[in-house]
Amino acid sequence: MKVILPTPLAAYTAHRREVEGEGATLEALLADLERRFTGLRFRIVDEQQRIRPHIKIFVNRSQVAGLEVGLAPGDEVLVVAALSGG
């Protein structure tokens, strides 16, 4: 399935913002991406296995709240990172 990442996370994927991944759940997809792009998962998921507060994840344009959400091979996963500044 297609995974679209924000620019700050592209440093983990050889500067690619769009990558392919596999997994029956969001958790499995992130594990698959971590095997290929070390350090990526930690930037998305915290130590309590929750999506970090500044990260939003959308599956087929619908926001998801947890890692247990089911995925299908043709799904599109979009990871969005909040911007901050002042």
TORDREN-195780 format. One record per atom (N, C-alpha, C): atom name; residue number from 1; residue in one letter; x, y, z. Coordinates in nm, 3 decimals, m for minus. Example, Ala and Ser with C-alpha at 12.3 -4.5 7.8 and 13.67 -1.06 7.14 Angstrom:
[site "N", 1, "A", [1.319, m0.569, 0.780]]
[site "CA", 1, "A", [1.230, m0.450, 0.780]]
[site "C", 1, "A", [1.320, m0.330, 0.780]]
[site "N", 2, "S", [1.285, m0.225, 0.708]]
[site "CA", 2, "S", [1.367, m0.106, 0.714]]
[site "C", 2, "S", [1.290, 0.003, 0.787]]
END
This chain:
[site "N", 1, "M", [0.083, m0.118, 0.000]]
[site "CA", 1, "M", [0.000, 0.000, 0.000]]
[site "C", 1, "M", [0.088, 0.124, 0.000]]
[site "N", 2, "K", [0.030, 0.234, m0.047]]
[site "CA", 2, "K", [0.104, 0.359, m0.056]]
[site "C", 2, "K", [0.102, 0.428, 0.080]]
[site "N", 3, "V", [0.220, 0.476, 0.123]]
[site "CA", 3, "V", [0.234, 0.552, 0.247]]
[site "C", 3, "V", [0.298, 0.686, 0.209]]
[site "N", 4, "I", [0.230, 0.794, 0.247]]
[site "CA", 4, "I", [0.279, 0.928, 0.218]]
[site "C", 4, "I", [0.323, 0.992, 0.349]]
[site "N", 5, "L", [0.446, 1.038, 0.352]]
[site "CA", 5, "L", [0.506, 1.091, 0.474]]
[site "C", 5, "L", [0.530, 1.241, 0.464]]
[site "N", 6, "P", [0.530, 1.310, 0.579]]
[site "CA", 6, "P", [0.564, 1.453, 0.576]]
[site "C", 6, "P", [0.713, 1.471, 0.550]]
[site "N", 7, "T", [0.749, 1.586, 0.501]]
[site "CA", 7, "T", [0.888, 1.616, 0.467]]
[site "C", 7, "T", [0.986, 1.588, 0.581]]
[site "N", 8, "P", [0.956, 1.624, 0.708]]
[site "CA", 8, "P", [1.054, 1.598, 0.815]]
[site "C", 8, "P", [1.087, 1.449, 0.833]]
[site "N", 9, "L", [0.996, 1.360, 0.798]]
[site "CA", 9, "L", [1.023, 1.216, 0.814]]
[site "C", 9, "L", [1.093, 1.156, 0.692]]
[site "N", 10, "A", [1.101, 1.230, 0.584]]
[site "CA", 10, "A", [1.167, 1.179, 0.464]]
[site "C", 10, "A", [1.316, 1.156, 0.485]]
[site "N", 11, "A", [1.373, 1.215, 0.587]]
[site "CA", 11, "A", [1.514, 1.190, 0.618]]
[site "C", 11, "A", [1.540, 1.043, 0.649]]
[site "N", 12, "Y", [1.436, 0.970, 0.691]]
[site "CA", 12, "Y", [1.450, 0.828, 0.724]]
[site "C", 12, "Y", [1.429, 0.738, 0.604]]
[site "N", 13, "T", [1.379, 0.793, 0.493]]
[site "CA", 13, "T", [1.345, 0.712, 0.376]]
[site "C", 13, "T", [1.424, 0.755, 0.252]]
[site "N", 14, "A", [1.547, 0.796, 0.271]]
[site "CA", 14, "A", [1.631, 0.842, 0.160]]
[site "C", 14, "A", [1.562, 0.957, 0.085]]
[site "N", 15, "H", [1.493, 1.043, 0.161]]
[site "CA", 15, "H", [1.428, 1.163, 0.110]]
[site "C", 15, "H", [1.310, 1.135, 0.017]]
[site "N", 16, "R", [1.252, 1.017, 0.033]]
[site "CA", 16, "R", [1.129, 0.985, m0.042]]
[site "C", 16, "R", [1.010, 1.014, 0.048]]
[site "N", 17, "R", [0.913, 1.088, m0.001]]
[site "CA", 17, "R", [0.793, 1.118, 0.076]]
[site "C", 17, "R", [0.685, 1.013, 0.052]]
[site "N", 18, "E", [0.700, 0.933, m0.050]]
[site "CA", 18, "E", [0.604, 0.827, m0.079]]
[site "C", 18, "E", [0.678, 0.693, m0.085]]
[site "N", 19, "V", [0.634, 0.599, m0.001]]
[site "CA", 19, "V", [0.695, 0.467, 0.002]]
[site "C", 19, "V", [0.584, 0.362, m0.001]]
[site "N", 20, "E", [0.621, 0.239, m0.024]]
[site "CA", 20, "E", [0.527, 0.127, m0.022]]
[site "C", 20, "E", [0.549, 0.048, 0.106]]
[site "N", 21, "G", [0.440, m0.008, 0.160]]
[site "CA", 21, "G", [0.450, m0.089, 0.281]]
[site "C", 21, "G", [0.346, m0.198, 0.281]]
[site "N", 22, "E", [0.360, m0.291, 0.376]]
[site "CA", 22, "E", [0.267, m0.403, 0.389]]
[site "C", 22, "E", [0.227, m0.417, 0.534]]
[site "N", 23, "G", [0.105, m0.468, 0.554]]
[site "CA", 23, "G", [0.059, m0.496, 0.689]]
[site "C", 23, "G", [m0.093, m0.503, 0.694]]
[site "N", 24, "A", [m0.146, m0.593, 0.775]]
[site "CA", 24, "A", [m0.290, m0.607, 0.790]]
[site "C", 24, "A", [m0.348, m0.503, 0.886]]
[site "N", 25, "T", [m0.261, m0.441, 0.965]]
[site "CA", 25, "T", [m0.302, m0.335, 1.057]]
[site "C", 25, "T", [m0.202, m0.220, 1.046]]
[site "N", 26, "L", [m0.238, m0.106, 1.102]]
[site "CA", 26, "L", [m0.145, 0.006, 1.103]]
[site "C", 26, "L", [m0.019, m0.030, 1.181]]
[site "N", 27, "E", [m0.034, m0.103, 1.291]]
[site "CA", 27, "E", [0.082, m0.148, 1.370]]
[site "C", 27, "E", [0.175, m0.233, 1.283]]
[site "N", 28, "A", [0.119, m0.327, 1.208]]
[site "CA", 28, "A", [0.201, m0.414, 1.121]]
[site "C", 28, "A", [0.267, m0.334, 1.010]]
[site "N", 29, "L", [0.197, m0.237, 0.955]]
[site "CA", 29, "L", [0.255, m0.151, 0.852]]
[site "C", 29, "L", [0.374, m0.074, 0.907]]
[site "N", 30, "L", [0.358, m0.015, 1.025]]
[site "CA", 30, "L", [0.470, 0.060, 1.084]]
[site "C", 30, "L", [0.588, m0.031, 1.117]]
[site "N", 31, "A", [0.561, m0.154, 1.157]]
[site "CA", 31, "A", [0.670, m0.250, 1.182]]
[site "C", 31, "A", [0.743, m0.281, 1.050]]
[site "N", 32, "D", [0.667, m0.297, 0.943]]
[site "CA", 32, "D", [0.727, m0.322, 0.812]]
[site "C", 32, "D", [0.815, m0.205, 0.770]]
[site "N", 33, "L", [0.764, m0.083, 0.786]]
[site "CA", 33, "L", [0.843, 0.035, 0.750]]
[site "C", 33, "L", [0.967, 0.047, 0.837]]
[site "N", 34, "E", [0.955, 0.015, 0.965]]
[site "CA", 34, "E", [1.071, 0.024, 1.056]]
[site "C", 34, "E", [1.182, m0.072, 1.014]]
[site "N", 35, "R", [1.145, m0.191, 0.964]]
[site "CA", 35, "R", [1.247, m0.288, 0.918]]
[site "C", 35, "R", [1.330, m0.229, 0.803]]
[site "N", 36, "R", [1.265, m0.149, 0.720]]
[site "CA", 36, "R", [1.335, m0.093, 0.604]]
[site "C", 36, "R", [1.390, 0.046, 0.629]]
[site "N", 37, "F", [1.327, 0.120, 0.719]]
[site "CA", 37, "F", [1.366, 0.259, 0.746]]
[site "C", 37, "F", [1.382, 0.278, 0.896]]
[site "N", 38, "T", [1.494, 0.235, 0.947]]
[site "CA", 38, "T", [1.520, 0.236, 1.091]]
[site "C", 38, "T", [1.502, 0.376, 1.150]]
[site "N", 39, "G", [1.427, 0.382, 1.260]]
[site "CA", 39, "G", [1.404, 0.507, 1.330]]
[site "C", 39, "G", [1.274, 0.576, 1.295]]
[site "N", 40, "L", [1.211, 0.536, 1.186]]
[site "CA", 40, "L", [1.088, 0.601, 1.140]]
[site "C", 40, "L", [0.972, 0.581, 1.238]]
[site "N", 41, "R", [0.952, 0.459, 1.284]]
[site "CA", 41, "R", [0.839, 0.429, 1.372]]
[site "C", 41, "R", [0.843, 0.512, 1.500]]
[site "N", 42, "F", [0.960, 0.528, 1.558]]
[site "CA", 42, "F", [0.973, 0.602, 1.683]]
[site "C", 42, "F", [0.930, 0.748, 1.666]]
[site "N", 43, "R", [0.942, 0.802, 1.547]]
[site "CA", 43, "R", [0.899, 0.940, 1.522]]
[site "C", 43, "R", [0.748, 0.951, 1.510]]
[site "N", 44, "I", [0.680, 0.839, 1.491]]
[site "CA", 44, "I", [0.534, 0.836, 1.474]]
[site "C", 44, "I", [0.463, 0.785, 1.599]]
[site "N", 45, "V", [0.524, 0.687, 1.667]]
[site "CA", 45, "V", [0.462, 0.620, 1.782]]
[site "C", 45, "V", [0.549, 0.639, 1.905]]
[site "N", 46, "D", [0.485, 0.668, 2.020]]
[site "CA", 46, "D", [0.562, 0.690, 2.144]]
[site "C", 46, "D", [0.588, 0.559, 2.218]]
[site "N", 47, "E", [0.650, 0.570, 2.335]]
[site "CA", 47, "E", [0.688, 0.452, 2.415]]
[site "C", 47, "E", [0.568, 0.377, 2.471]]
[site "N", 48, "Q", [0.452, 0.442, 2.476]]
[site "CA", 48, "Q", [0.329, 0.377, 2.524]]
[site "C", 48, "Q", [0.248, 0.318, 2.409]]
[site "N", 49, "Q", [0.309, 0.309, 2.292]]
[site "CA", 49, "Q", [0.248, 0.251, 2.173]]
[site "C", 49, "Q", [0.126, 0.331, 2.126]]
[site "N", 50, "R", [0.133, 0.464, 2.141]]
[site "CA", 50, "R", [0.028, 0.553, 2.094]]
[site "C", 50, "R", [0.086, 0.645, 1.987]]
[site "N", 51, "I", [m0.001, 0.685, 1.896]]
[site "CA", 51, "I", [0.041, 0.781, 1.794]]
[site "C", 51, "I", [0.077, 0.911, 1.866]]
[site "N", 52, "R", [0.192, 0.966, 1.833]]
[site "CA", 52, "R", [0.239, 1.088, 1.899]]
[site "C", 52, "R", [0.137, 1.202, 1.880]]
[site "N", 53, "P", [0.124, 1.290, 1.979]]
[site "CA", 53, "P", [0.022, 1.396, 1.973]]
[site "C", 53, "P", [0.034, 1.489, 1.852]]
[site "N", 54, "H", [0.154, 1.510, 1.803]]
[site "CA", 54, "H", [0.172, 1.601, 1.689]]
[site "C", 54, "H", [0.160, 1.532, 1.554]]
[site "N", 55, "I", [0.127, 1.403, 1.556]]
[site "CA", 55, "I", [0.112, 1.324, 1.433]]
[site "C", 55, "I", [m0.035, 1.288, 1.414]]
[site "N", 56, "K", [m0.083, 1.301, 1.293]]
[site "CA", 56, "K", [m0.218, 1.256, 1.255]]
[site "C", 56, "K", [m0.200, 1.157, 1.141]]
[site "N", 57, "I", [m0.277, 1.049, 1.145]]
[site "CA", 57, "I", [m0.269, 0.947, 1.041]]
[site "C", 57, "I", [m0.406, 0.930, 0.979]]
[site "N", 58, "F", [m0.408, 0.927, 0.846]]
[site "CA", 58, "F", [m0.532, 0.911, 0.771]]
[site "C", 58, "F", [m0.519, 0.786, 0.684]]
[site "N", 59, "V", [m0.623, 0.705, 0.685]]
[site "CA", 59, "V", [m0.631, 0.588, 0.597]]
[site "C", 59, "V", [m0.746, 0.615, 0.500]]
[site "N", 60, "N", [m0.713, 0.623, 0.373]]
[site "CA", 60, "N", [m0.812, 0.655, 0.271]]
[site "C", 60, "N", [m0.890, 0.782, 0.307]]
[site "N", 61, "R", [m0.817, 0.883, 0.353]]
[site "CA", 61, "R", [m0.869, 1.016, 0.385]]
[site "C", 61, "R", [m0.953, 1.023, 0.512]]
[site "N", 62, "S", [m0.959, 0.915, 0.590]]
[site "CA", 62, "S", [m1.029, 0.917, 0.719]]
[site "C", 62, "S", [m0.926, 0.908, 0.831]]
[site "N", 63, "Q", [m0.933, 1.000, 0.927]]
[site "CA", 63, "Q", [m0.837, 0.999, 1.037]]
[site "C", 63, "Q", [m0.859, 0.879, 1.126]]
[site "N", 64, "V", [m0.749, 0.816, 1.169]]
[site "CA", 64, "V", [m0.754, 0.703, 1.261]]
[site "C", 64, "V", [m0.690, 0.743, 1.393]]
[site "N", 65, "A", [m0.735, 0.678, 1.500]]
[site "CA", 65, "A", [m0.687, 0.715, 1.633]]
[site "C", 65, "A", [m0.592, 0.614, 1.695]]
[site "N", 66, "G", [m0.590, 0.492, 1.644]]
[site "CA", 66, "G", [m0.507, 0.390, 1.707]]
[site "C", 66, "G", [m0.436, 0.303, 1.606]]
[site "N", 67, "L", [m0.345, 0.222, 1.657]]
[site "CA", 67, "L", [m0.263, 0.136, 1.572]]
[site "C", 67, "L", [m0.332, 0.007, 1.530]]
[site "N", 68, "E", [m0.447, m0.024, 1.592]]
[site "CA", 68, "E", [m0.515, m0.150, 1.565]]
[site "C", 68, "E", [m0.604, m0.146, 1.440]]
[site "N", 69, "V", [m0.616, m0.032, 1.376]]
[site "CA", 69, "V", [m0.701, m0.019, 1.258]]
[site "C", 69, "V", [m0.655, m0.116, 1.149]]
[site "N", 70, "G", [m0.752, m0.183, 1.085]]
[site "CA", 70, "G", [m0.721, m0.278, 0.978]]
[site "C", 70, "G", [m0.690, m0.208, 0.847]]
[site "N", 71, "L", [m0.604, m0.270, 0.767]]
[site "CA", 71, "L", [m0.563, m0.215, 0.638]]
[site "C", 71, "L", [m0.580, m0.321, 0.529]]
[site "N", 72, "A", [m0.600, m0.275, 0.407]]
[site "CA", 72, "A", [m0.608, m0.362, 0.289]]
[site "C", 72, "A", [m0.498, m0.321, 0.192]]
[site "N", 73, "P", [m0.456, m0.412, 0.103]]
[site "CA", 73, "P", [m0.344, m0.383, 0.014]]
[site "C", 73, "P", [m0.357, m0.254, m0.068]]
[site "N", 74, "G", [m0.475, m0.214, m0.109]]
[site "CA", 74, "G", [m0.491, m0.096, m0.192]]
[site "C", 74, "G", [m0.510, 0.034, m0.115]]
[site "N", 75, "D", [m0.502, 0.028, 0.017]]
[site "CA", 75, "D", [m0.524, 0.148, 0.099]]
[site "C", 75, "D", [m0.411, 0.250, 0.080]]
[site "N", 76, "E", [m0.446, 0.375, 0.108]]
[site "CA", 76, "E", [m0.347, 0.483, 0.110]]
[site "C", 76, "E", [m0.339, 0.536, 0.252]]
[site "N", 77, "V", [m0.217, 0.543, 0.305]]
[site "CA", 77, "V", [m0.194, 0.591, 0.442]]
[site "C", 77, "V", [m0.116, 0.722, 0.432]]
[site "N", 78, "L", [m0.173, 0.825, 0.493]]
[site "CA", 78, "L", [m0.112, 0.957, 0.493]]
[site "C", 78, "L", [m0.073, 0.991, 0.635]]
[site "N", 79, "V", [0.053, 1.024, 0.656]]
[site "CA", 79, "V", [0.103, 1.066, 0.788]]
[site "C", 79, "V", [0.126, 1.216, 0.780]]
[site "N", 80, "V", [0.066, 1.289, 0.875]]
[site "CA", 80, "V", [0.077, 1.435, 0.877]]
[site "C", 80, "V", [0.140, 1.477, 1.008]]
[site "N", 81, "A", [0.237, 1.565, 1.002]]
[site "CA", 81, "A", [0.301, 1.619, 1.123]]
[site "C", 81, "A", [0.258, 1.763, 1.141]]
[site "N", 82, "A", [0.220, 1.799, 1.264]]
[site "CA", 82, "A", [0.180, 1.936, 1.293]]
[site "C", 82, "A", [0.300, 2.029, 1.280]]
[site "N", 83, "L", [0.273, 2.150, 1.237]]
[site "CA", 83, "L", [0.375, 2.253, 1.229]]
[site "C", 83, "L", [0.365, 2.341, 1.352]]
[site "N", 84, "S", [0.477, 2.390, 1.396]]
[site "CA", 84, "S", [0.475, 2.483, 1.510]]
[site "C", 84, "S", [0.572, 2.596, 1.481]]
[site "N", 85, "G", [0.557, 2.698, 1.553]]
[site "CA", 85, "G", [0.646, 2.813, 1.534]]
[site "C", 85, "G", [0.593, 2.929, 1.615]]
[site "N", 86, "G", [0.658, 3.036, 1.604]]
[site "CA", 86, "G", [0.608, 3.149, 1.680]]
[site "C", 86, "G", [0.679, 3.277, 1.645]]
END
